[in-house]
Amino acid sequence: MIHILLFILKLIGWILLVVLGILFLVLFAPIRYQGHAKSTIGWEDFYANFKFSWLLSFVYGKLNYENGKLLWDIRIGWKHFPKMQTSDPPNTVKKSEPKKKTQKTIATKKKKEKKASNSSKQTSSKKEMKISNLTEKIKKILETKENISQFLRDEIHQMGFQHCIKELKRLFKLLKPKIIKGELEYGFCDPCYTGQVLGILSILYPYLGNNLNITPNFHEKVFKGNCFVKGKLRVSYFLLIVWNLIWNTNSRTIFLHIKNLKQS
């Protein structure tokens, strides 16, 4: 009897050890990725290549974009997924058959005209109902606007937002590529759009690194350059951020109050 109990305990221990080993691999095994993109004229000759692997290449993928076509090949274990190609659907043109007017069609048209005259009175009443519904919706929007303004002014919510921003910055630092280098020159027809994109890129510049040179062109529409990216990430990064958000009282109160706002 004791031997049977010891055998069962050993079996449970081995099962737990295997489960913990799988969890450790899933959480801490790095997802390695590498990508390269280039363009000399614009979107016409844009080329991009991206590769990734996980769990010692147990999961492997390869994506390729060239001449406006996207191809990929993903392998999970020994299962290969087929390569997909974007193709425009064939144009199917239906031949229009000539309409034959008969006495029956003329009679149906007369009936429709009578129905339209009767429904004209109903449309006026429907319009009045729509106007009343619109006024009610506007009142609800104004009420929700006041609730949102009060929600944002609350000190606990402001502290929670600051904590969320802090955790997002930490996540960006963890997801920062190991190698990123290249040159990019871009420009739009409207220089205003070029300046807006430059403002967004300036926020991301500390995370992109000094080896990526970005030059905006405010005079002409242009998109050319090349870029190389290599790095790795882990599933544990995301779990760490979620764990820190859950165990912060301010962030928890924000999520609860957002649910209450949605229900109200």
C-alpha atoms as one frame of an Amber mdcrd trajectory, in Angstrom:
protein
   0.000   0.000   0.000   2.828   2.394   0.871   4.590   1.612  -2.418   1.434
   2.515  -4.339   1.125   5.845  -2.479   4.790   6.651  -3.120   4.359   5.819
  -6.801   1.296   8.110  -7.042   3.167  10.929  -5.285   6.140  10.510  -7.628
   3.816  10.560 -10.628   2.111  13.757  -9.407   5.530  15.320  -8.779   6.742
  14.496 -12.287   3.537  15.882 -13.817   3.886  19.109 -11.813   7.550  19.352
 -12.821   6.662  18.982 -16.507   3.869  21.574 -16.244   6.176  24.039 -14.468
   8.861  23.453 -17.094   6.422  24.166 -19.919   5.207  27.338 -18.143   8.796
  28.448 -17.632   9.571  27.962 -21.314   6.420  29.765 -22.460   6.996  32.727
 -20.131  10.751  33.187 -20.384  11.749  31.728 -23.755  12.639  34.683 -26.009
  10.739  35.402 -29.202  13.539  36.390 -31.580  12.735  38.572 -34.573  14.585
  40.212 -37.430  13.320  42.529 -40.127  14.574  44.495 -43.088  12.802  47.069
 -45.267  13.920  49.337 -48.114  12.535  51.685 -50.729  14.286  53.834 -53.349
  11.385  55.417 -55.262   8.360  55.095 -52.977   5.627  52.591 -52.249   5.976
  51.229 -55.797   9.232  49.385 -55.046   8.757  48.968 -51.275  10.265  45.703
 -50.027  10.057  44.213 -46.520  11.209  40.946 -44.993  10.456  39.751 -41.445
  11.406  36.560 -39.575  10.611  35.317 -36.072  11.211  32.181 -34.011  10.112
  30.921 -30.602  10.875  27.915 -28.379  14.107  26.980 -30.175  12.463  27.404
 -33.613   9.523  25.185 -32.648   7.444  28.129 -33.876   8.950  29.791 -36.920
   7.597  32.352 -39.344   8.694  34.273 -42.402   6.888  37.198 -44.062   7.774
  38.865 -47.340   6.203  41.934 -48.974   7.225  42.797 -52.548   5.483  44.326
 -55.591   2.318  44.925 -53.571   2.033  41.217 -52.660   2.291  39.704 -49.185
   3.597  36.155 -48.776   4.123  34.259 -45.537   5.179  30.840 -44.350   4.522
  29.849 -40.730   5.564  26.570 -39.123   4.381  25.263 -35.737   6.205  22.059
 -34.892   5.988  19.923 -38.010   2.887  21.632 -39.375   3.538  24.011 -42.278
   0.847  26.534 -43.089   0.495  27.270 -46.795   1.836  30.449 -48.312  -0.867
  33.029 -48.915  -0.953  35.602 -51.677  -3.151  38.635 -51.967  -4.860  38.702
 -55.327  -7.612  40.896 -56.645 -10.881  39.043 -57.233 -11.885  38.618 -60.859
 -14.274  41.215 -62.181 -17.606  39.613 -62.922 -19.733  41.711 -65.213 -23.371
  40.819 -65.426 -25.105  41.376 -68.680 -28.071  43.659 -68.309 -31.177  42.144
 -69.821 -33.608  44.488 -71.568 -36.637  45.403 -69.503 -39.950  44.550 -71.038
 -42.796  46.837 -70.138 -46.140  45.102 -69.971 -49.591  46.003 -68.739 -48.917
  44.273 -65.432 -45.903  46.493 -64.696 -47.934  49.635 -65.470 -50.644  48.487
 -63.041 -48.100  47.844 -60.302 -46.640  51.341 -60.802 -50.096  52.887 -60.300
 -50.540  50.922 -57.086 -47.143  52.133 -55.859 -48.076  55.748 -56.557 -51.252
  55.358 -54.486 -49.262  53.843 -51.632 -46.717  56.704 -51.797 -49.481  59.294
 -51.452 -50.856  57.476 -48.407 -47.391  57.092 -46.828 -46.576  60.820 -47.202
 -48.708  61.540 -44.157 -46.906  58.880 -42.151 -43.465  60.280 -43.045 -44.297
  63.633 -41.417 -45.113  61.897 -38.126 -41.915  59.809 -38.384 -39.845  62.960
 -38.845 -41.282  64.404 -35.639 -40.367  61.191 -33.786 -36.810  61.344 -35.157
 -36.405  64.960 -33.986 -37.532  64.020 -30.465 -35.135  61.058 -30.423 -32.278
  63.312 -31.522 -32.947  65.775 -28.709 -32.923  62.929 -26.185 -29.637  61.611
 -27.582 -28.049  65.074 -27.372 -29.082  65.338 -23.709 -27.532  61.936 -22.985
 -24.277  62.950 -24.739 -24.066  66.131 -22.644 -24.622  64.122 -19.455 -21.900
  61.622 -20.395 -19.553  64.518 -21.193 -20.031  65.912 -17.700 -19.453  62.470
 -16.155 -16.235  62.011 -18.153 -14.943  65.463 -17.125 -15.588  64.630 -13.457
 -13.940  61.252 -13.973 -10.763  62.883 -15.332 -10.604  65.535 -12.592 -10.600
  63.016  -9.764  -7.243  62.838  -7.947  -7.317  59.037  -7.602  -7.926  58.681
 -11.341  -5.090  61.086 -12.161  -2.706  59.059  -9.973  -3.905  55.890 -11.665
  -3.315  57.377 -15.127   0.206  58.373 -14.088   0.875  54.808 -12.937  -0.463
  53.413 -16.248   1.795  55.773 -18.227   4.753  54.688 -16.081   4.064  51.016
 -16.812   3.667  51.714 -20.537   7.070  53.427 -20.586   8.555  50.394 -18.874
   6.957  48.118 -21.473   8.409  50.240 -24.312  11.869  49.955 -22.749  11.538
  46.179 -22.480  10.314  45.894 -26.076  13.064  48.128 -27.436  14.944  46.323
 -30.261  18.537  45.312 -29.627  19.650  46.628 -33.035  17.853  49.250 -35.089
  19.625  51.182 -37.807  18.851  52.807 -41.089  17.902  55.984 -42.902  14.469
  57.340 -43.790  13.355  60.346 -45.816   9.653  61.082 -46.029   7.373  63.868
 -47.154   3.711  64.478 -47.961   1.914  66.781 -50.361   0.773  68.859 -47.399
   3.695  69.975 -45.170   1.290  69.991 -42.207   1.073  66.174 -42.306   4.854
  65.951 -42.496   5.156  68.044 -39.334   2.550  65.960 -37.510   4.373  62.723
 -38.324   7.630  64.324 -37.189   6.005  65.166 -33.848   4.943  61.541 -33.351
   8.381  60.235 -34.296  10.061  62.685 -31.900   8.134  61.066 -29.024   9.364
  57.610 -30.094  12.921  58.776 -30.805  14.358  57.801 -27.348  13.149  54.227
 -27.951  14.283  54.047 -31.588  17.928  54.853 -30.913  20.555  57.115 -32.442
  21.397  54.814 -35.363  18.131  55.605 -37.184  18.331  58.859 -39.131  14.960
  60.386 -40.051  14.869  63.445 -42.317  11.523  65.095 -43.137  11.025  66.715
 -46.546   8.588  69.644 -46.457   8.921  70.501 -50.161   7.945  67.331 -52.052
   6.219  63.997 -51.628   8.871  61.346 -51.062   9.320  58.044 -49.236  12.669
  56.284 -49.427  15.243  54.679 -47.191  16.199  51.407 -45.561  15.887  49.979
 -42.074  17.172  46.907 -40.208  15.667  45.704 -36.907  16.727  42.830 -34.659
  15.654  41.981 -31.141  13.771  39.687 -28.819  10.831  39.819 -26.438   9.252
  37.577 -23.830   5.685  36.831 -22.749   6.724  37.570 -19.156   7.139  41.261
 -20.063   3.404  41.634 -20.620   2.511  39.610 -17.524   4.785  41.831 -15.425
   2.967  44.979 -16.589  -0.467  43.412 -16.003   0.628  42.247 -12.538   1.807
  45.748 -11.574  -1.449  47.297 -12.833  -3.623  44.807 -10.946  -1.791  45.272
  -7.633  -2.037  49.064  -7.790  -5.146  50.355  -6.004  -5.462  53.479  -8.188
  -5.382  51.548 -11.455  -7.889  49.014 -10.082 -10.299  51.787  -9.141  -9.992
  53.252 -12.651 -11.000  49.937 -14.261 -13.938  49.523 -11.857 -15.185  53.061
 -12.454 -14.892  52.608 -16.234 -17.134  49.527 -15.968 -19.656  51.553 -13.955
 -19.628  54.314 -16.573 -20.292  51.814 -19.352 -23.180  50.271 -17.445 -24.693
  53.680 -16.666
